[in-house]
Amino acid sequence: MGMKKKKRITIGVFFNYLILTIITFCCLYPFLNVIAYSFSGYNAVLSGKVTFYPIDFTLDAYKEILKRSQIWLAMRTTVVVTIMGTALSLLLTVCAAYALSRDYLPGRKLFTGFILFTMYFGGGMIPTFLVVKQVGLYDSIGALFIPQAVNVFNFIVMRTFFRELPRELEEAARIDGASDIQTLIKIILPLSLPIIATIGLFYAVGYWNGYFDALLYIQNPDKYTLQLRLRSLLFGDELNNSANLEGVGTQVMTQSLKMATVAVSTIPILIVYPWLQKYFVKGVMVGSVKG
């Protein structure tokens, strides 16, 4: 009886790994295909032989893309927006979530209700555009992160995390004479690194990948974000004209240029994940309070 049960468990584990492997491959294949196209030669791309590994390896597509000053300007703007936006969003989210997670705050439910209301009802695109223009943010980098500085879902997740922290920690800090701000900085934040890193990554990815706000609020091409520049390269005449440059038409296909541009805009944000992965595991509170 034990052998049969062990055999069933082994077969179940095998099928679990098989299904996970298939799902992983389906998720990775589009990205691998983009990388393969960007590094493949003209003849291989033209014949449709490229799958998930490069054929006739070449860097011509990247040389053509990276020599464009517009790409570097867009990269700089995107980095600035991502850093400033993530910092502002984390600051506001942490402060609001911590304050509204305390039961002794007067009007806590009312303020929480106002915030949750914005999750389901909004003014719309045109009223938001008019507000951004009236306050002087139009055609400025601030328009890309100030109007959407706080995500309500992230606020709810962080508030829930703060509410689950042992109240004994806060009570002990108050006995020692710590204020609310000191308690937040010295007690709560060090214990909340997993949730802060996770929410910060959500914000950073959102700012990095966002292009619609730049499409609405940015008029000066020198202030384009990387994603908006990518959109203009993929669907505008800028990329098609680049294929007619001297020596490029015989070496790099327009498809390779498109894929190289996608890779350039994707790889930087992927580099951030390994640095934050260790914070994704919760459990730092286990054993911190006894009794």
N, C-alpha and C positions, 0 to 999 in steps of 0.2 A: 504493500500500500504506500509505503514511504517512497519507493522508487518511482511509482507512477506519478505521485504528486511532484517529485523533484523533476521528472521528465516534462510534466506539463508546465512547470515554472520555467524550465530551460527553453522550451518552445515559445512561451509567452515573451520571455526576455529577447529571444532572437527576433521575433516579429516586431517587438517594440523598437529595437535597434534598426531593423530594416526600414520601418516606416519613418523613423527619425532621419535616417540616411537619405531616403528619397525626398523628404521635405527639405532637408538641408541643401541637397543638390538643386532642387527647384528654386530655392531662394538665391543660391550662389550663381547659378548658370547665367542669368542676365548680366550680372556684374562681370563675371569672367568673360562673357562674350564681348562686352564693351571694351575691356582691357585688351582682349585679343585683336579686335578690329583696330584699335588705336595703334598697336605695334606691328600690324601686318602690312605687307607690301601691296602695291597697286594691283598687280596681277591676281594675287590671292583674294583680295577684296572684290575685285571685278568678277571673278569666277565663282564667288560664293562658297569657297572652300573653308572659310574661317568658322570655327565653332567656339571652343573654349580655350584654345591655345593659339598663339601667334604663328603665322606662316610667313616666311621671308621677312624675318625680323628687321624693323627699321624704326628710327626715331624721327623721321621727317615730319610726321604729323605734329609731334610735340614741339619740334623746332619752329614750325610755322605758327603754332598757337602761342607759345611762350615769348616769341619775339614781338608780340603785339603789346604796346604800352597800355591799351585799354584793359587788357586782362589783369595787368599788375595793379592798375588803379582800382579796378573792381575788387580784386583780392584784398587790397588795403581797406577799402570801404567796408567790405564784408567782415573782415577781422575786427575792425573798430566797432561796428554795430553789434557783432556777437559778444565781444568782451563787455562793452558798456551796457548793452541790453541785458545780458545775463546777470551782471553785477547789480543793476537796478532792480531787476525782477526778483532776484533772490532776497535783496534787502527788504523790499516791500512785502513780499510773500512771507518771509520769516517773521517780520514785525507784526503783520496783521494776523497770521496764524497763531503766534504765541499769545498775543493779547486776547484774541477771541476764543482761545482754548482755556482761559482761566474763568472759573465759575463766578468769581467775585467781581468781575468787570460789570459795571452797571450798563444795561442796554445791550448786553452781549448777543442775545437772540435777535434783537431788532437789527443790529449792524450786520449780523450774519445773514439775515433774510434779505437785506438790501444787496449784499454781494451775490447771493445765490440768484436773485432776481435777474441780474445781468447775464447769468449763464443761459437763461432761456429766452430772454427778450433783449433786443438791441435796437439802437436807433436806425440802423441801416447804413448802407455804403455812402449814399449822398449826404445825409446829415453828418456822418463822421468826417467826410471829406471837407464839408463846410466848416466844421469845428476846427479841424487841423489847419485849414487855411486862415481862419480868423485869429487864431492864437499865434500865428507867425511861424508855424512849423513846416509850411509847404516848401518843398524843394530844399529841405535840410535833412541831415542824417538823423536828427532827433525824431522826425516823423516816423522812422522805421522801428523805434522801440518804445517811445514814451506813450503813445496812445494804447498800446497793448502790453503794458509793462507787467500786468498781473493776469495770470491764467487762473480762472476760478477752480478748475479741476485740480490743478497743482496746489492751490490754496487749501482745498478740502483735504487732500491727501496729507499735507504737512500739518494741518490743524489736528487731524485724527492722530497722527504720530505724536504730537506734543501732548495730547490728552491721555495717551497711553503711558507716558512716562510716570514713574512712581512719584507721588506727591511728597513722599518723605524727603526726597532730595531738595525740593523747593522749601519745605518747612525747615530743614536743617540750615539752609542758606539764610533764611529769614532770621533764625535764632542767632546766627553769627553776625547779623546786622547788614546783610546784603540787600541792595535795592532790586527792583524788578529788572532794570537794565543789567546790573551786575550778575544777577541770577541767570539771565538769558545768555550773557557773553561767557561767563566762567563755568556754568553748570550745564545749561541746556544745549548750547551749540556744540561743545565737544562730544556730547553723547548723541548728537543728531547728524553726525557726518554722513552716515549712509543715505538718509533721506535728502540731505542737502545736496550731496553729490548726484543723486538720481534726478531730483527736480532740476538742479543746475544743468545737467546733461540734456534734459527735455527742453529747457529754455534755449540752450546753446544750439541744439539741432534745429529747433524751430526758427531761430534768427538766421542761422546759416542757410537753411533751405528756403526761407521766405523770399518771394519775388513779387507777390501781388501788391503789397504795400508800396514797394519801390515803383511798381508800374503806375500806381495811382498818384503818389506824392512826389516823385523825383522827376524833374524835367531836365536838369543838366546832365548830359551823358557822362561827364567826368565823375559824377556821384553815383553812377549805376552800381548796384551790387553785383556780385559774381553770378548769381542766378539770373538776374535780369540781363546781364551781358550774355550769358549762355543762351537765354531765350532769343535775343536778337541775332546771335550767331546761328542758331538752329533754324529759325524761321524767317530771318531777314535776308537782305541782299549782301550783308557784310561777308558772310562765309562763302557765298557763291562767288563773289568777286575775288576772294583770296585764292580760289582754285585756279584762277587764270594768271597768277603771278608767274614770273619766269622760273622755269624749272620745277614748279610744283605740280603742274598738270600731268607730267609724265612720271611722277614719283608717288604722289599721295592723292588718293581719291577723296572727294568731298565727304564721303561716309567716314573715312578715317579721321578727318579733321573734326567732325562732329563728335565721334567717340572719344577722341583725345580731349576735347573740351569738357565732355561729361566727366571723364576721369579726373581732370585737373580740379574740377569743382567738387568732387566727391571724396577723393582720397584725404585731404587735410582734416576733415571732420572725423574720418574713421580712425585717424591716429590718436584722437582724444580717448577713445573707448578703453584701450588697455590701461591707461593711467587711472581711470575711475572704476575699473572693474572690481577692485578689492573692496570698495565701499558698498557694493551692491548687496552684500550679504548682511542681513540683519542679525542681531543677537548680541550686540555689545552691552546690552543691559542685563544679560543673564548673570546672576550672582552679584550684581552691584549693590543690591539692597536685600538684606535678610531680615526676616521677622515681621 
